[in-house]
Amino acid sequence: MKILFDGIPLDQVSVSMTMNGAVLPVLAGYIVAAEEQGVDQKRAVRHYSE
């Protein structure tokens, strides 16, 4: 995920992912990538919790 989202400001875009049985590791990787960019965890997953 870090490589996939490199150069994309995750605090300024909306990311849509199709989720299946691998949802936990995929979402965790996305959250870590966002946190490494300095994005607050709640902001990173705002669309998944609504």
C-alpha positions as CSV (number, residue, x, y, z in Angstrom):
1,M,0.0,0.0,0.0
2,K,2.8,2.4,0.8
3,I,4.2,2.0,-2.8
4,L,0.7,2.1,-4.3
5,F,-0.2,5.4,-2.6
6,D,3.2,7.0,-2.8
7,G,2.8,10.6,-4.0
8,I,-1.0,10.6,-3.6
9,P,-2.1,12.9,-0.7
10,L,-4.5,10.6,1.1
11,D,-5.9,13.5,3.1
12,Q,-7.1,15.1,-0.1
13,V,-8.6,12.2,-2.0
14,S,-11.4,9.7,-1.6
15,V,-10.3,6.1,-2.1
16,S,-12.8,3.4,-3.0
17,M,-11.9,-0.2,-2.6
18,T,-13.9,-3.4,-3.4
19,M,-13.7,-5.4,-0.2
20,N,-13.8,-9.2,0.1
21,G,-12.4,-11.8,2.5
22,A,-9.1,-10.0,2.6
23,V,-10.6,-6.8,3.9
24,L,-8.7,-6.7,7.2
25,P,-5.1,-6.8,5.9
26,V,-5.9,-4.5,2.9
27,L,-7.6,-1.9,5.1
28,A,-4.8,-2.1,7.7
29,G,-2.2,-1.5,5.0
30,Y,-4.2,1.5,3.7
31,I,-4.5,2.9,7.2
32,V,-0.7,2.5,7.8
33,A,0.1,4.2,4.5
34,A,-2.2,7.1,5.4
35,E,-0.7,7.4,8.9
36,E,2.8,7.4,7.4
37,Q,1.7,10.4,5.4
38,G,0.5,12.1,8.6
39,V,-3.2,11.5,8.0
40,D,-5.3,11.0,11.1
41,Q,-6.7,7.4,11.3
42,K,-10.3,8.6,11.7
43,R,-9.9,10.8,8.6
44,A,-8.3,7.9,6.6
45,V,-11.3,5.6,7.2
46,R,-14.1,8.2,7.3
47,H,-15.9,6.7,4.3
48,Y,-15.8,3.2,5.7
49,S,-17.3,4.1,9.0
50,E,-20.2,6.1,7.6
